Amino acid sequence: MSAPDLVRIGPDDWREFRAVRLAALADAPGAFGARHSEWADATEERWRRRLTDVPFTVVARGVDGPVGVVSGVESGESGESVELISMWVAPGERGTGLAGRLIGLVVDWARDGGRRTGLMVRDDNLGAIRAYTRAGFVDHGVPDDWPAAEPAERRMWHEGTPPRPRP
């Protein structure tokens, strides 16, 4: 069995993104800010807009279709960092190193633009926290101003090679 191909996608790949995103939302409903019901009947326009508004999305293509996805979006007041979002690996691919490969692409994209990479992860998502830690992220804890009524999320920052200076 060969490793899935990692392919950066854009708005014209909306059908493939729809398939992997809906699979992710169904498999891990508590891991994302969005809900399956919010996207299940989304229009083509909405899917395309998501892939336009979020400038970096990579899909892992397995033999039978997409088996993973990750995105990166500029964050901070002047885009000085990248937020890793929408990370998901299909259950059958977990433990194969695919998560680390996907995470690495976002970190590299951020670094190439002179930015550091951060993320938020649910406090109870221990598998994801382990994957991010293995990939070089350091846990900075739950932000002090985190709303008490919301499930706790931890802030993590990639602490590997520093970003290149931005031109």
N, CA, C and O of each residue as an XYZ file, in Angstrom:
668
protein
N       0.844     -1.176      0.000
C       0.000      0.000      0.000
C       0.891      1.240      0.000
O       1.790      1.367      0.831
N       0.634      2.155     -0.941
C       1.463      3.354     -1.034
C       0.862      4.486     -0.205
O      -0.334      4.510      0.084
N       1.722      5.407      0.161
C       1.296      6.565      0.949
C       0.412      7.454      0.079
O       0.635      7.560     -1.127
N      -0.584      8.090      0.678
C      -1.443      8.993     -0.090
C      -0.639     10.154     -0.684
O       0.332     10.627     -0.093
N      -1.067     10.595     -1.859
C      -0.481     11.775     -2.477
C      -1.045     13.011     -1.792
O      -2.236     13.065     -1.486
N      -0.197     13.999     -1.551
C      -0.623     15.257     -0.948
C      -0.691     16.300     -2.052
O       0.306     16.574     -2.721
N      -1.879     16.884     -2.242
C      -2.122     17.779     -3.358
C      -2.769     19.064     -2.870
O      -3.798     19.041     -2.196
N      -2.146     20.188     -3.222
C      -2.755     21.482     -2.900
C      -3.917     21.701     -3.863
O      -3.784     21.526     -5.075
N      -5.059     22.087     -3.295
C      -6.256     22.251     -4.119
C      -6.751     23.696     -4.073
O      -6.347     24.484     -3.217
N      -7.626     24.017     -5.007
C      -8.222     25.340     -5.088
C      -9.701     25.243     -5.390
O     -10.271     24.153     -5.335
N     -10.332     26.358     -5.707
C     -11.785     26.400     -5.891
C     -12.340     25.399     -6.906
O     -13.458     24.911     -6.736
N     -11.583     25.086     -7.953
C     -12.089     24.128     -8.943
C     -12.144     22.703     -8.404
O     -12.758     21.830     -9.017
N     -11.513     22.466     -7.272
C     -11.511     21.142     -6.639
C     -12.558     21.037     -5.537
O     -12.435     20.204     -4.639
N     -13.567     21.861     -5.600
C     -14.555     21.959     -4.519
C     -15.254     20.632     -4.236
O     -15.580     20.357     -3.081
N     -15.493     19.803     -5.247
C     -16.192     18.530     -5.015
C     -15.348     17.598     -4.131
O     -15.864     16.959     -3.214
N     -14.052     17.534     -4.423
C     -13.164     16.704     -3.618
C     -13.079     17.256     -2.197
O     -13.115     16.496     -1.229
N     -12.966     18.566     -2.076
C     -12.920     19.176     -0.751
C     -14.217     18.913      0.009
O     -14.190     18.607      1.201
N     -15.343     19.031     -0.673
C     -16.636     18.761     -0.037
C     -16.649     17.351      0.543
O     -17.065     17.156      1.685
N     -16.198     16.366     -0.235
C     -16.210     14.968      0.222
C     -15.363     14.789      1.484
O     -15.812     14.166      2.446
N     -14.141     15.331      1.486
C     -13.254     15.116      2.631
C     -13.697     15.953      3.829
O     -13.583     15.506      4.970
N     -14.192     17.140      3.584
C     -14.631     18.005      4.698
C     -15.867     17.425      5.370
O     -15.950     17.423      6.598
N     -16.822     16.935      4.599
C     -18.016     16.334      5.208
C     -17.650     15.049      5.958
O     -18.223     14.761      7.009
N     -16.696     14.275      5.421
C     -16.235     13.076      6.138
C     -15.614     13.473      7.470
O     -15.864     12.828      8.488
N     -14.810     14.527      7.471
C     -14.168     14.997      8.701
C     -15.200     15.458      9.720
O     -15.129     15.097     10.895
N     -16.160     16.258      9.264
C     -17.180     16.781     10.183
C     -18.062     15.671     10.748
O     -18.527     15.769     11.883
N     -18.298     14.613      9.963
C     -19.095     13.483     10.448
C     -18.286     12.627     11.427
O     -18.826     12.146     12.423
N     -16.996     12.437     11.145
C     -16.151     11.578     11.974
C     -15.797     12.221     13.309
O     -15.751     11.538     14.332
N     -15.549     13.523     13.309
C     -15.063     14.204     14.515
C     -15.835     15.501     14.745
O     -15.264     16.587     14.643
N     -17.113     15.398     15.053
C     -17.947     16.608     15.145
C     -17.497     17.610     16.204
O     -17.762     18.803     16.062
N     -16.835     17.164     17.246
C     -16.413     18.089     18.290
C     -15.069     18.748     18.027
O     -14.655     19.634     18.775
N     -14.385     18.323     16.969
C     -13.030     18.819     16.729
C     -12.980     20.109     15.914
O     -11.925     20.733     15.796
N     -14.105     20.502     15.360
C     -14.119     21.641     14.449
C     -15.121     22.684     14.905
O     -16.075     22.377     15.620
N     -14.897     23.909     14.488
C     -15.837     24.987     14.796
C     -17.107     24.892     13.970
O     -18.142     25.433     14.360
N     -17.042     24.212     12.840
C     -18.202     24.034     11.961
C     -18.888     22.713     12.279
O     -18.298     21.821     12.889
N     -20.114     22.607     11.864
C     -20.902     21.384     12.046
C     -21.285     20.803     10.688
O     -21.467     21.539      9.718
N     -21.404     19.490     10.628
C     -21.800     18.803      9.406
C     -23.101     19.385      8.856
O     -23.227     19.604      7.651
N     -24.051     19.631      9.727
C     -25.360     20.147      9.288
C     -25.247     21.537      8.656
O     -26.091     21.912      7.842
N     -24.221     22.299      9.018
C     -24.027     23.637      8.446
C     -23.464     23.581      7.024
O     -23.570     24.554      6.278
N     -22.871     22.453      6.649
C     -22.218     22.332      5.355
C     -22.839     21.283      4.432
O     -22.585     21.299      3.228
N     -23.638     20.385      4.970
C     -24.158     19.271      4.169
C     -24.886     19.729      2.913
O     -24.761     19.094      1.865
N     -25.628     20.796      2.997
C     -26.390     21.285      1.847
C     -25.813     22.569      1.261
O     -26.510     23.303      0.561
N     -24.549     22.839      1.543
C     -23.922     24.064      1.046
C     -23.870     24.056     -0.481
O     -23.734     23.008     -1.112
N     -23.981     25.232     -1.043
C     -23.955     25.381     -2.496
C     -22.522     25.276     -3.021
O     -21.555     25.413     -2.271
N     -22.414     25.034     -4.299
C     -21.105     25.031     -4.949
C     -20.389     26.356     -4.692
O     -19.185     26.374     -4.436
N     -21.116     27.443     -4.758
C     -20.526     28.761     -4.530
C     -19.885     28.854     -3.142
O     -18.787     29.389     -2.989
N     -20.585     28.326     -2.138
C     -20.036     28.383     -0.779
C     -18.771     27.550     -0.660
O     -17.812     27.989     -0.026
N     -18.737     26.353     -1.254
C     -17.550     25.508     -1.210
C     -16.381     26.186     -1.916
O     -15.256     26.187     -1.417
N     -16.664     26.765     -3.087
C     -15.611     27.466     -3.826
C     -15.085     28.659     -3.018
O     -13.879     28.905     -2.979
N     -15.989     29.391     -2.380
C     -15.589     30.563     -1.589
C     -14.680     30.141     -0.436
O     -13.712     30.837     -0.128
N     -14.979     29.011      0.204
C     -14.134     28.516      1.298
C     -12.707     28.270      0.800
O     -11.733     28.588      1.482
N     -12.605     27.701     -0.398
C     -11.286     27.407     -0.951
C     -10.593     28.651     -1.509
O      -9.395     28.616     -1.792
N     -11.325     29.731     -1.667
C     -10.738     31.013     -2.061
C     -10.326     31.796     -0.818
O      -9.230     32.353     -0.766
N     -11.204     31.836      0.179
C     -10.948     32.602      1.400
C      -9.826     32.003      2.245
O      -9.116     32.726      2.944
N      -9.673     30.703      2.180
C      -8.594     30.010      2.902
C      -7.557     29.639      1.839
O      -7.775     28.704      1.069
N      -6.440     30.358      1.788
C      -5.537     30.273      0.637
C      -4.689     29.014      0.516
O      -4.072     28.789     -0.525
N      -4.645     28.191      1.558
C      -3.787     27.005      1.497
C      -4.569     25.803      2.008
O      -4.834     25.699      3.206
N      -4.937     24.899      1.112
C      -5.609     23.667      1.493
C      -4.964     22.512      0.744
O      -4.761     22.575     -0.468
N      -4.646     21.460      1.484
C      -4.036     20.265      0.917
C      -4.923     19.074      1.260
O      -5.375     18.916      2.394
N      -5.158     18.240      0.248
C      -5.907     17.004      0.426
C      -4.955     15.835      0.252
O      -4.100     15.844     -0.634
N      -5.107     14.828      1.102
C      -4.371     13.573      0.962
C      -5.246     12.629      0.145
O      -6.339     12.254      0.571
N      -4.759     12.253     -1.023
C      -5.518     11.382     -1.923
C      -5.044      9.949     -1.788
O      -3.909      9.610     -2.124
N      -5.949      9.113     -1.284
C      -5.677      7.692     -1.196
C      -6.204      6.983     -2.426
O      -6.732      7.622     -3.336
N      -6.067      5.673     -2.462
C      -6.512      4.870     -3.598
C      -8.001      5.046     -3.863
O      -8.423      5.116     -5.017
N      -8.799      5.119     -2.797
C     -10.250      5.189     -2.951
C     -10.820      6.585     -2.754
O     -12.035      6.735     -2.619
N      -9.979      7.604     -2.735
C     -10.468      8.968     -2.547
C      -9.709      9.676     -1.447
O      -8.706      9.165     -0.948
N     -10.187     10.862     -1.064
C      -9.469     11.654     -0.060
C      -9.501     11.014      1.323
O     -10.535     10.521      1.772
N      -8.330     11.033      1.997
C      -8.206     10.417      3.328
C      -7.637     11.384      4.354
O      -7.324     10.982      5.474
N      -7.500     12.642      3.989
C      -6.998     13.629      4.921
C      -7.049     15.013      4.307
O      -7.138     15.175      3.089
N      -6.992     16.007      5.179
C      -7.048     17.396      4.725
C      -6.441     18.292      5.793
O      -6.477     17.974      6.981
N      -5.888     19.403      5.361
C      -5.406     20.439      6.267
C      -5.441     21.758      5.521
O      -5.291     21.798      4.300
N      -5.640     22.836      6.265
C      -5.646     24.167      5.667
C      -4.801     25.112      6.508
O      -4.527     24.860      7.682
N      -4.396     26.206      5.874
C      -3.691     27.268      6.559
C      -4.245     28.603      6.113
O      -4.551     28.805      4.938
N      -4.369     29.507      7.061
C      -4.891     30.839      6.763
C      -4.043     31.862      7.506
O      -3.643     31.641      8.650
N      -3.774     32.980      6.845
C      -3.019     34.040      7.502
C      -3.810     34.567      8.683
O      -5.035     34.679      8.622
N      -3.112     34.887      9.752
C      -3.785     35.413     10.945
C      -2.937     36.528     11.538
O      -1.825     36.792     11.081
N      -3.471     37.169     12.549
C      -2.804     38.309     13.146
C      -3.200     39.572     12.406
O      -3.765     39.519     11.313
N      -2.903     40.687     13.004
C      -3.319     41.969     12.451
C      -2.776     42.228     11.050
O      -3.478     42.795     10.213
N      -1.556     41.826     10.788
C      -0.977     42.078      9.467
C      -0.532     40.782      8.793
O       0.370     40.790      7.956
N      -1.169     39.669      9.162
C      -0.833     38.386      8.555
C       0.539     37.873      8.944
O       1.180     37.165      8.168
N       1.000     38.228     10.149
C       2.348     37.839     10.565
C       2.458     36.377     10.977
O       3.559     35.885     11.221
N       1.338     35.685     11.055
C       1.380     34.262     11.380
C       0.361     33.517     10.524
O      -0.466     34.115      9.836
N       0.451     32.208     10.591
C      -0.484     31.330      9.889
C      -1.166     30.474     10.934
O      -0.524     29.957     11.849
N      -2.459     30.329     10.792
C      -3.238     29.452     11.665
C      -3.496     28.149     10.908
O      -4.085     28.164      9.827
N      -3.058     27.031     11.470
C      -3.347     25.719     10.912
C      -4.772     25.374     11.320
O      -5.098     25.373     12.507
N      -5.620     25.082     10.341
C      -7.031     24.796     10.619
C      -7.486     23.562      9.843
O      -6.808     23.090      8.930
N      -8.639     23.061     10.232
C      -9.346     22.010      9.487
C      -8.523     20.748      9.267
O      -8.668     20.091      8.236
N      -7.669     20.402     10.210
C      -6.822     19.211     10.112
C      -7.643     17.969     10.401
O      -8.351     17.894     11.406
N      -7.539     16.982      9.495
C      -8.235     15.711      9.718
C      -7.551     14.609      8.937
O      -7.116     14.812      7.804
N      -7.460     13.441      9.552
C      -6.949     12.233      8.915
C      -7.980     11.133      9.138
O      -8.453     10.938     10.258
N      -8.327     10.417      8.077
C      -9.300      9.325      8.165
C      -8.821      8.276      9.166
O      -7.620      8.029      9.274
N      -9.752      7.654      9.901
C      -9.363      6.672     10.922
C      -8.404      5.593     10.420
O      -7.491      5.207     11.151
N      -8.581      5.102      9.212
C      -7.717      4.055      8.677
C      -6.307      4.504      8.360
O      -5.428      3.671      8.143
N      -6.073      5.816      8.329
C      -4.749      6.371      8.031
C      -4.035      6.899      9.266
O      -2.885      7.332      9.185
N      -4.707      6.864     10.402
C      -4.086      7.377     11.627
C      -2.959      6.443     12.055
O      -3.070      5.223     11.938
N      -1.886      7.028     12.545
C      -0.734      6.246     12.966
C       0.218      5.901     11.832
O       1.164      5.140     12.034
N      -0.016      6.447     10.636
C       0.838      6.144      9.486
C       1.854      7.243      9.188
O       2.700      7.079      8.310
N       1.778      8.361      9.910
C       2.646      9.498      9.621
C       1.989     10.533      8.717
O       2.570     11.587      8.455
N       0.780     10.239      8.237
C       0.100     11.174      7.342
C      -0.157     12.514      8.023
O       0.013     13.561      7.397
N      -0.556     12.502      9.270
C      -0.810     13.768      9.974
C       0.436     14.637      9.973
O       0.353     15.834      9.702
N       1.576     14.059     10.270
C       2.824     14.820     10.278
C       3.164     15.392      8.916
O       3.673     16.509      8.824
N       2.893     14.646      7.861
C       3.146     15.141      6.500
C       2.248     16.334      6.192
O       2.710     17.332      5.639
N       0.970     16.238      6.546
C       0.035     17.340      6.289
C       0.424     18.577      7.101
O       0.471     19.687      6.572
N       0.696     18.376      8.375
C       1.078     19.486      9.250
C       2.333     20.166      8.706
O       2.412     21.394      8.669
N       3.306     19.371      8.286
C       4.556     19.902      7.768
C       4.371     20.813      6.568
O       5.113     21.782      6.407
N       3.397     20.520      5.728
C       3.152     21.371      4.561
C       2.661     22.757      4.968
O       3.055     23.756      4.366
N       1.809     22.824      5.980
C       1.343     24.136      6.451
C       2.487     24.907      7.094
O       2.649     26.102      6.846
N       3.280     24.229      7.917
C       4.421     24.879      8.564
C       5.390     25.404      7.503
O       5.889     26.523      7.623
N       5.661     24.607      6.468
C       6.567     25.044      5.401
C       5.990     26.239      4.642
O       6.716     27.181      4.325
N       4.698     26.206      4.350
C       4.047     27.317      3.647
C       4.167     28.604      4.463
O       4.471     29.669      3.926
N       3.926     28.488      5.758
C       4.047     29.656      6.633
C       5.493     30.160      6.658
O       5.744     31.355      6.500
N       6.433     29.246      6.856
C       7.849     29.612      6.939
C       8.321     30.278      5.644
O       9.072     31.252      5.683
N       7.879     29.750      4.499
C       8.275     30.335      3.214
C       7.782     31.775      3.079
O       8.381     32.564      2.348
N       6.710     32.122      3.767
C       6.197     33.484      3.762
C       6.701     34.316      4.925
O       6.221     35.428      5.144
N       7.674     33.787      5.682
C       8.238     34.524      6.807
C       7.333     34.572      8.019
O       7.416     35.497      8.827
N       6.460     33.569      8.151
C       5.497     33.565      9.264
C       5.680     32.329     10.122
O       6.209     31.312      9.674
N       5.233     32.435     11.362
C       5.210     31.278     12.262
C       3.828     30.644     12.179
O       2.895     31.246     11.648
N       3.698     29.425     12.706
C       2.443     28.685     12.622
C       1.887     28.434     14.014
O       2.601     27.979     14.909
N       0.617     28.733     14.185
C      -0.090     28.444     15.419
C      -1.345     27.655     15.124
O      -1.735     27.481     13.969
N      -1.969     27.181     16.183
C      -3.233     26.459     16.045
C      -3.938     26.430     17.385
O      -3.342     26.668     18.435
N      -5.208     26.135     17.320
C      -6.017     25.877     18.513
C      -6.529     24.449     18.399
O      -6.941     24.014     17.323
N      -6.502     23.721     19.511
C      -6.954     22.336     19.510
C      -7.746     22.080     20.788
O      -7.382     22.541     21.869
N      -8.839     21.335     20.635
C      -9.659     21.006     21.806
C      -8.813     20.315     22.855
O      -8.006     19.437     22.550
N      -9.012     20.723     24.088
C      -8.306     20.207     25.255
C      -8.435     18.691     25.390
O      -7.531     18.031     25.903
N      -9.552     18.144     24.932
C      -9.806     16.710     25.073
C      -9.412     15.898     23.838
O      -9.656     14.692     23.797
N      -8.809     16.534     22.833
C      -8.403     15.849     21.614
C      -6.943     15.407     21.752
O      -6.047     15.965     21.118
N      -6.730     14.409     22.581
C      -5.370     13.990     22.932
C      -4.579     13.467     21.748
O      -3.371     13.690     21.668
N      -5.239     12.774     20.824
C      -4.544     12.277     19.638
C      -3.995     13.414     18.795
O      -2.860     13.345     18.322
N      -4.789     14.457     18.604
C      -4.330     15.615     17.827
C      -3.210     16.341     18.559
O      -2.235     16.761     17.935
N      -3.335     16.491     19.862
C      -2.285     17.169     20.642
C      -0.969     16.407     20.507
O       0.088     17.020     20.356
N      -1.026     15.077     20.560
C       0.189     14.267     20.388
C       0.786     14.466     18.987
O       2.000     14.604     18.840
N      -0.072     14.480     17.967
C       0.417     14.662     16.591
C       1.074     16.022     16.424
O       2.131     16.129     15.803
N       0.458     17.061     16.972
C       1.025     18.400     16.859
C       2.340     18.506     17.632
O       3.279     19.157     17.173
N       2.410     17.877     18.788
C       3.637     17.900     19.578
C       4.766     17.195     18.827
O       5.891     17.692     18.780
N       4.462     16.032     18.238
C       5.467     15.309     17.441
C       5.959     16.157     16.273
O       7.110     16.033     15.855
N       5.087     17.023     15.741
C       5.437     17.867     14.588
C       6.156     19.151     14.987
O       6.450     19.979     14.124
N       6.446     19.334     16.270
C       7.225     20.485     16.701
C       6.436     21.616     17.331
O       6.978     22.700     17.549
N       5.163     21.383     17.627
C       4.366     22.410     18.291
C       4.526     22.308     19.801
O       4.693     21.222     20.356
N       4.472     23.459     20.448
C       4.575     23.530     21.906
C       3.238     24.042     22.442
O       2.679     25.016     21.936
N       2.746     23.371     23.467
C       1.470     23.713     24.089
C       1.641     24.944     24.975
O       2.463     24.948     25.891
N       0.867     25.978     24.701
C       0.900     27.198     25.505
C      -0.346     27.315     26.390
O      -0.595     28.366     26.980
N      -1.120     26.245     26.479
C      -2.259     26.195     27.389
C      -3.507     26.869     26.847
O      -3.529     27.410     25.741
N      -4.536     26.815     27.665
C      -5.813     27.448     27.341
C      -5.661     28.946     27.615
O      -5.252     29.328     28.711
N      -5.984     29.798     26.638
C      -5.857     31.241     26.870
C      -6.655     31.691     28.091
O      -7.744     31.181     28.355
N      -6.106     32.642     28.826
C      -6.753     33.141     30.048
C      -8.159     33.667     29.800
O      -9.023     33.570     30.672
N      -8.390     34.221     28.622
C      -9.697     34.819     28.332
C     -10.662     33.847     27.636
O     -11.665     34.271     27.061
N     -10.353     32.541     27.691
C     -11.220     31.560     27.037
C     -12.580     31.535     27.732
O     -12.640     31.467     28.960
N     -13.681     31.588     26.961
C     -15.019     31.602     27.581
C     -15.299     30.313     28.370
O     -15.124     29.208     27.855
N     -15.729     30.471     29.603
C     -15.986     29.319     30.479
C     -17.072     28.402     29.934
O     -17.056     27.202     30.209
N     -18.010     28.939     29.172
C     -19.116     28.148     28.646
C     -18.731     27.321     27.414
O     -19.505     26.471     26.973
N     -17.553     27.563     26.865
C     -17.098     26.856     25.659
C     -16.146     25.720     26.034
O     -15.430     25.814     27.031
N     -16.136     24.629     25.222
C     -15.137     23.588     25.470
C     -13.736     24.194     25.358
O     -13.457     24.960     24.436
N     -12.874     23.851     26.288
C     -11.538     24.437     26.337
C     -10.720     24.049     25.109
O     -10.745     22.903     24.661
N      -9.997     25.031     24.579
C      -9.059     24.806     23.479
C      -7.689     25.329     23.889
O      -7.566     26.364     24.545
N      -6.668     24.588     23.486
C      -5.296     24.927     23.814
C      -4.651     25.648     22.637
O      -4.902     25.306     21.482
N      -3.825     26.642     22.927
C      -3.040     27.342     21.914
C      -1.702     26.630     21.798
O      -1.034     26.372     22.799
N      -1.318     26.316     20.564
C      -0.021     25.702     20.312
C       0.691     26.512     19.228
O       0.063     26.996     18.287
N       2.005     26.652     19.374
C       2.833     27.348     18.394
C       3.947     26.420     17.942
O       4.526     25.690     18.746
N       4.240     26.454     16.650
C       5.351     25.658     16.132
C       6.650     26.310     16.566
O       6.842     27.513     16.389
N       7.531     25.519     17.130
C       8.777     26.050     17.689
C       9.999     25.553     16.937
O      11.102     25.556     17.484
N       9.823     25.124     15.685
C      10.943     24.617     14.891
C      11.772     25.754     14.326
O      11.926     26.805     14.947
N      12.299     25.522     13.140
C      13.112     26.524     12.471
C      12.363     27.838     12.360
O      11.214     27.851     11.918
N      12.986     28.950     12.753
C      12.277     30.221     12.680
C      11.927     30.598     11.245
O      12.618     30.190     10.311
N      10.876     31.362     11.065
C      10.500     31.773      9.716
C      11.572     32.664      9.096
O      12.328     33.348      9.786
N      11.605     32.625      7.775
C      12.489     33.541      7.047
C      11.915     34.947      7.171
O      10.699     35.114      7.267
N      12.784     35.962      7.170
C      12.258     37.342      7.230
C      11.372     37.622      6.016
O      11.678     37.204      4.899
N      10.287     38.325      6.251
C       9.378     38.687      5.152
C      10.008     39.810      4.340
O      10.617     40.721      4.901
N       9.861     39.744      3.013
C      10.430     40.810      2.158
C       9.739     42.144      2.398
O      10.088     43.142      1.768
